[in-house]
Amino acid sequence: MVLQALLLTAVAIAVGNNMGVIAGPAAGSRILRRTTISALAIAGLSLGYLLEGWKFLGGVSLPRNAMEVSFTLAIIILVMLTVSGFVTSITQVFVGIYIGYLLTYGFEAMGEILKILGFWCVTFLSSVIVAFLFVKLIASRKTGMISSLLALKLASIVMVFITAYTLGANTIGFVVAFAGQSAGDLFTVALTISGIIVGVLVIRGRRGVAKLGSGFYGLRYTSSVAPYVSTLILTEIGTQFSIPLPMSISIFSGMLGTALAMRLRLISRRRVATYIMLSWVLPLILSIMLSYITFKVLYLGRIL
């Protein structure tokens, strides 16, 4: 029951932290109400996990006691980041913890880890390009469906739902797989769905939503759609290849691409660089270091 309780807690915190990914652009443009976003988030996350989360099963192999240690470390790191308002991915944290574990016990899976890190780098650049091209394409059309507010609201509803769906399939699916739980275990499914609901309605991650919503520049209605487009395309590609992707990387780089396309020059390079360091680089390094030190101490003490 300890691992199951840790799984529920990790899912809840991960969802709350990543509400900035799901709700950021829509909340920043104020095109959708908070209650609407919450309902879409719960539905999308749950459906994504149920339909495609199984694709990550078998990707990580750890002893049960190592799983419990990994989840405890991940929860501690995510709580610190969520309280501080930094949107990071539980995927990124878990990959860092897994690297720390491998550094202690062996390097058999390091090739797979390097493939994941490489995909993350490609995703950052690709998301900037996709969002940039999308905004340019929309801007070139003076008329059409996308120009109406109603159409933009419908587009935002679709994008919020699909973004939640891809996060449920990719991130939540990876978390459950990391716990070594069976895809057909109804108790595990109930725990995971409960964690999703708690994350959306209780934890929420408001500071992260504000950061990715309007913390770097004000979003217009049209520009709120572009980051979703780049994120859902790239994350769904990662899911098909069973590659866990920190969606905060994709949504943030998609917003940068949108800003470039709109020729916004109010974005502080220092703020962007600081955000990248504190939300992505530092958590990954922190996860690796804490994991390595923890597992090394447990190994030397013959606890693991």
Backbone torsions as a table, in degrees:
resi	resn	phi	psi	omega
1	MET	NA	-22.5	-179.6
2	VAL	-63.3	-46.8	-179.2
3	LEU	-63.9	-39.7	179.3
4	GLN	-63.7	-40.9	178.3
5	ALA	-64.9	-40.0	177.7
6	LEU	-65.5	-38.3	178.6
7	LEU	-62.3	-47.6	179.1
8	LEU	-59.2	-45.4	-178.8
9	THR	-63.6	-43.4	-179.2
10	ALA	-64.1	-42.0	179.0
11	VAL	-63.6	-44.7	-179.5
12	ALA	-60.9	-46.7	-179.3
13	ILE	-67.1	-40.9	179.7
14	ALA	-62.2	-43.4	178.9
15	VAL	-65.4	-45.7	179.1
16	GLY	-60.8	-42.5	178.9
17	ASN	-64.1	-39.9	-175.3
18	ASN	-90.1	10.0	171.7
19	MET	-62.8	-23.3	174.7
20	GLY	-63.9	-34.4	177.4
21	VAL	-68.3	-45.0	-176.6
22	ILE	-74.2	-45.9	-169.6
23	ALA	-101.6	-15.5	-171.8
24	GLY	-49.6	-62.5	-178.7
25	PRO	-61.1	-42.5	-179.5
26	ALA	-67.6	-39.3	179.1
27	ALA	-69.9	-37.8	-179.2
28	GLY	-65.3	-35.9	179.2
29	SER	-85.9	-9.8	-179.8
30	ARG	59.1	31.5	-178.3
31	ILE	-84.5	-22.1	178.7
32	LEU	-126.8	149.2	177.3
33	ARG	-76.5	157.2	-177.8
34	ARG	-62.1	-40.9	-179.3
35	THR	-64.2	-37.6	178.2
36	THR	-65.1	-44.2	179.3
37	ILE	-62.3	-41.7	-179.7
38	SER	-62.8	-44.5	179.9
39	ALA	-63.8	-42.4	178.7
40	LEU	-65.3	-38.4	-178.9
41	ALA	-64.3	-46.9	-179.3
42	ILE	-62.9	-44.9	-179.0
43	ALA	-64.8	-46.3	-177.5
44	GLY	-67.3	-45.2	179.1
45	LEU	-60.7	-45.3	-177.9
46	SER	-65.4	-45.5	-178.1
47	LEU	-66.7	-41.0	179.1
48	GLY	-61.8	-43.9	178.7
49	TYR	-63.9	-43.9	-176.5
50	LEU	-67.9	-38.1	-174.2
51	LEU	-87.9	-33.2	-173.8
52	GLU	-129.9	-3.6	-179.0
53	GLY	-61.7	-25.4	-177.9
54	TRP	-65.1	-17.4	-175.8
55	LYS	-67.3	-13.3	-179.8
56	PHE	-99.3	-2.5	-178.8
57	LEU	-63.2	136.4	-179.9
58	GLY	85.4	-1.9	-178.6
59	GLY	-73.7	-26.4	-179.2
60	VAL	-128.9	133.9	179.8
61	SER	-124.3	111.0	-179.9
62	LEU	-134.4	150.0	171.0
63	PRO	-63.0	154.1	-175.4
64	ARG	-58.6	-43.1	-178.9
65	ASN	-67.3	-30.8	175.9
66	ALA	-69.3	-33.2	175.8
67	MET	-62.5	-45.2	-179.0
68	GLU	-62.9	-41.5	177.3
69	VAL	-64.1	-42.2	-179.2
70	SER	-62.2	-44.5	-179.7
71	PHE	-66.3	-38.5	178.8
72	THR	-63.1	-44.6	178.3
73	LEU	-62.8	-43.8	-178.8
74	ALA	-62.1	-42.5	-179.7
75	ILE	-63.2	-43.3	179.0
76	ILE	-59.9	-47.3	-178.7
77	ILE	-64.8	-44.0	-178.0
78	LEU	-67.4	-36.2	177.1
79	VAL	-62.1	-45.5	179.2
80	MET	-60.0	-43.5	-178.1
81	LEU	-71.2	-40.9	-179.1
82	THR	-64.5	-44.8	178.7
83	VAL	-61.9	-34.0	-179.2
84	SER	-80.8	-8.1	177.9
85	GLY	84.3	17.2	179.1
86	PHE	-98.8	124.3	-179.4
87	VAL	-86.7	110.3	174.2
88	THR	-128.3	175.4	-176.2
89	SER	-108.5	139.7	174.5
90	ILE	-64.4	-25.9	174.9
91	THR	-59.6	-47.8	-179.8
92	GLN	-62.4	-42.8	-179.9
93	VAL	-63.9	-45.0	-179.1
94	PHE	-67.5	-37.8	176.8
95	VAL	-62.4	-41.7	176.8
96	GLY	-61.4	-42.2	178.6
97	ILE	-65.0	-39.8	179.6
98	TYR	-65.7	-38.5	176.7
99	ILE	-61.7	-43.8	177.5
100	GLY	-60.0	-39.1	177.4
101	TYR	-64.5	-44.0	-178.9
102	LEU	-65.3	-36.2	178.6
103	LEU	-63.9	-25.5	-179.8
104	THR	-84.9	-40.9	-170.6
105	TYR	-111.1	-14.2	-179.0
106	GLY	156.8	174.7	-174.5
107	PHE	-123.8	23.9	-174.1
108	GLU	-60.1	-35.1	-175.2
109	ALA	-103.2	12.1	-176.5
110	MET	-65.9	-28.9	177.0
111	GLY	-62.2	-41.6	177.6
112	GLU	-66.7	-38.1	178.5
113	ILE	-63.1	-43.7	179.2
114	LEU	-63.4	-35.7	177.3
115	LYS	-64.1	-41.2	179.1
116	ILE	-64.0	-47.0	-179.9
117	LEU	-62.5	-37.7	177.4
118	GLY	-64.2	-39.8	178.7
119	PHE	-65.4	-35.0	177.9
120	TRP	-62.2	-43.9	-179.9
121	CYS	-63.5	-43.5	178.4
122	VAL	-62.7	-38.6	-179.6
123	THR	-62.4	-42.8	-179.3
124	PHE	-57.6	-48.8	-178.6
125	LEU	-69.5	-42.2	-177.7
126	SER	-64.9	-38.1	-178.8
127	SER	-66.2	-38.5	175.8
128	VAL	-60.0	-45.2	-177.2
129	ILE	-67.4	-45.9	-178.5
130	VAL	-62.0	-46.3	179.7
131	ALA	-64.5	-41.4	179.0
132	PHE	-59.1	-48.6	-178.4
133	LEU	-66.9	-36.0	179.9
134	PHE	-63.8	-46.8	-179.6
135	VAL	-63.9	-40.8	178.6
136	LYS	-63.2	-39.1	179.3
137	LEU	-65.1	-44.2	179.5
138	ILE	-66.4	-40.0	-179.3
139	ALA	-64.7	-28.9	-178.5
140	SER	-75.4	-13.8	180.0
141	ARG	-100.4	109.1	-176.5
142	LYS	-74.0	-27.3	179.5
143	THR	-129.9	175.8	177.8
144	GLY	126.0	178.5	-173.4
145	MET	-62.8	-36.8	-173.9
146	ILE	-69.3	-14.5	-177.0
147	SER	-78.1	-15.9	-178.1
148	SER	-89.5	146.6	-179.0
149	LEU	-63.3	-39.6	179.8
150	LEU	-61.8	-43.4	179.6
151	ALA	-64.6	-37.9	179.4
152	LEU	-67.0	-37.9	176.8
153	LYS	-64.2	-43.2	178.3
154	LEU	-63.6	-40.3	178.7
155	ALA	-64.2	-39.8	179.3
156	SER	-66.3	-39.2	177.0
157	ILE	-59.6	-46.5	179.9
158	VAL	-62.6	-43.7	-176.7
159	MET	-68.2	-40.3	178.2
160	VAL	-62.5	-44.7	-179.2
161	PHE	-64.0	-46.7	-176.8
162	ILE	-68.7	-35.4	176.7
163	THR	-63.7	-42.8	176.3
164	ALA	-63.6	-39.2	179.0
165	TYR	-61.0	-48.2	-178.3
166	THR	-66.6	-34.8	176.9
167	LEU	-67.4	-38.9	177.6
168	GLY	-64.3	-41.7	179.7
169	ALA	-69.6	-44.3	-173.5
170	ASN	-83.7	-63.8	-174.3
171	THR	-70.7	-52.6	-178.0
172	ILE	-66.0	-38.5	176.7
173	GLY	-60.7	-38.7	179.3
174	PHE	-68.3	-40.6	179.8
175	VAL	-61.8	-46.6	-180.0
176	VAL	-64.2	-39.7	178.0
177	ALA	-64.7	-36.3	179.1
178	PHE	-63.2	-30.9	178.8
179	ALA	-81.1	-3.8	178.3
180	GLY	68.3	27.0	-177.2
181	GLN	-88.4	150.1	-179.6
182	SER	-77.1	140.2	-179.5
183	ALA	-67.4	-24.6	-177.7
184	GLY	-95.7	5.1	-179.2
185	ASP	-78.7	110.4	-176.5
186	LEU	-63.2	-33.6	179.0
187	PHE	-65.6	-41.1	177.5
188	THR	-64.4	-41.7	178.4
189	VAL	-61.1	-44.7	-179.9
190	ALA	-63.1	-41.9	178.1
191	LEU	-61.9	-44.3	-177.2
192	THR	-66.1	-45.4	178.6
193	ILE	-62.9	-39.4	177.5
194	SER	-62.5	-41.9	177.2
195	GLY	-61.6	-38.8	177.9
196	ILE	-62.1	-46.9	-178.5
197	ILE	-63.5	-43.9	178.7
198	VAL	-63.3	-41.7	-179.5
199	GLY	-62.4	-41.9	-178.2
200	VAL	-73.7	-44.8	-171.6
201	LEU	-91.4	-27.9	-174.6
202	VAL	-104.4	-54.8	-176.6
203	ILE	-76.1	-49.4	172.2
204	ARG	66.7	-44.8	-177.3
205	GLY	66.3	49.0	-175.2
206	ARG	-58.7	-39.1	-178.1
207	ARG	-66.0	-35.5	176.4
208	GLY	-69.0	-37.8	177.0
209	VAL	-61.6	-44.4	179.4
210	ALA	-65.4	-38.1	-179.1
211	LYS	-63.9	-47.8	-179.4
212	LEU	-85.2	-7.8	179.1
213	GLY	-88.3	-49.6	-178.1
214	SER	-148.3	15.2	-177.0
215	GLY	-70.7	-21.5	-177.6
216	PHE	-110.8	-32.3	173.3
217	TYR	-166.1	156.9	-179.4
218	GLY	-73.4	131.1	-179.8
219	LEU	-91.8	137.7	170.6
220	ARG	-91.8	171.9	-179.5
221	TYR	-59.5	-48.7	-177.5
222	THR	-63.4	-42.8	-175.8
223	SER	-70.0	-15.1	-179.9
224	SER	-72.8	-19.1	-177.1
225	VAL	-82.8	-36.9	-172.9
226	ALA	-56.4	-47.4	179.6
227	PRO	-61.4	-32.4	177.4
228	TYR	-65.8	-40.8	-178.6
229	VAL	-59.4	-50.6	-179.0
230	SER	-64.3	-38.9	-177.9
231	THR	-66.1	-48.6	-175.5
232	LEU	-67.3	-35.3	179.5
233	ILE	-64.8	-51.6	-174.7
234	LEU	-70.5	-37.8	-179.5
235	THR	-70.0	-38.3	179.0
236	GLU	-66.4	-34.9	175.0
237	ILE	-61.9	-45.2	178.3
238	GLY	-60.6	-39.7	180.0
239	THR	-61.9	-41.6	-179.0
240	GLN	-63.3	-27.8	178.3
241	PHE	-100.1	11.9	179.8
242	SER	57.8	37.2	178.1
243	ILE	-107.1	113.3	178.5
244	PRO	-67.9	133.2	-176.5
245	LEU	-124.9	126.5	172.6
246	PRO	-68.8	105.8	-174.3
247	MET	-67.4	-20.3	176.7
248	SER	-62.9	-30.1	176.5
249	ILE	-65.1	-46.2	-176.8
250	SER	-68.2	-44.1	-177.6
251	ILE	-68.0	-38.0	-179.6
252	PHE	-69.5	-45.2	179.1
253	SER	-68.0	-30.8	174.8
254	GLY	-65.0	-36.2	177.1
255	MET	-69.5	-33.7	175.7
256	LEU	-65.7	-41.6	177.4
257	GLY	-62.3	-38.7	176.8
258	THR	-62.9	-43.7	180.0
259	ALA	-63.3	-39.6	178.6
260	LEU	-65.1	-41.1	-180.0
261	ALA	-66.5	-32.7	179.7
262	MET	-87.4	0.4	178.9
263	ARG	57.7	40.8	176.8
264	LEU	-81.6	124.7	-176.7
265	ARG	-111.6	15.7	-178.6
266	LEU	-92.4	-3.1	-178.7
267	ILE	-76.1	125.5	178.7
268	SER	-79.6	121.0	178.2
269	ARG	-61.7	-33.7	179.6
270	ARG	-66.4	-41.2	179.7
271	ARG	-65.9	-40.1	178.8
272	VAL	-64.4	-46.7	-179.9
273	ALA	-63.2	-40.8	179.1
274	THR	-64.0	-42.3	-179.9
275	TYR	-63.1	-43.3	179.6
276	ILE	-61.8	-43.0	-179.1
277	MET	-64.9	-46.1	-174.6
278	LEU	-78.4	-28.5	-176.5
279	SER	-94.8	-26.8	-175.2
280	TRP	-119.4	-57.2	-173.8
281	VAL	-66.8	-52.2	-177.7
282	LEU	-61.9	-46.3	179.0
283	PRO	-60.3	-38.1	179.6
284	LEU	-65.3	-46.7	178.8
285	ILE	-64.1	-42.5	178.9
286	LEU	-61.5	-41.8	179.8
287	SER	-63.3	-44.3	-180.0
288	ILE	-63.0	-46.4	-176.8
289	MET	-65.5	-48.6	-179.4
290	LEU	-62.9	-39.8	179.4
291	SER	-64.8	-47.4	-178.7
292	TYR	-61.6	-46.0	-179.5
293	ILE	-63.3	-44.3	-178.5
294	THR	-63.1	-50.7	-177.7
295	PHE	-68.5	-30.6	177.8
296	LYS	-66.7	-43.8	179.2
297	VAL	-63.7	-44.0	179.6
298	LEU	-66.2	-36.0	178.2
299	TYR	-67.3	-45.3	179.9
300	LEU	-65.8	-31.6	178.1
301	GLY	-85.1	2.1	179.7
302	ARG	57.9	29.8	175.3
303	ILE	-81.5	-33.3	177.1
304	LEU	-118.4	NA	NA
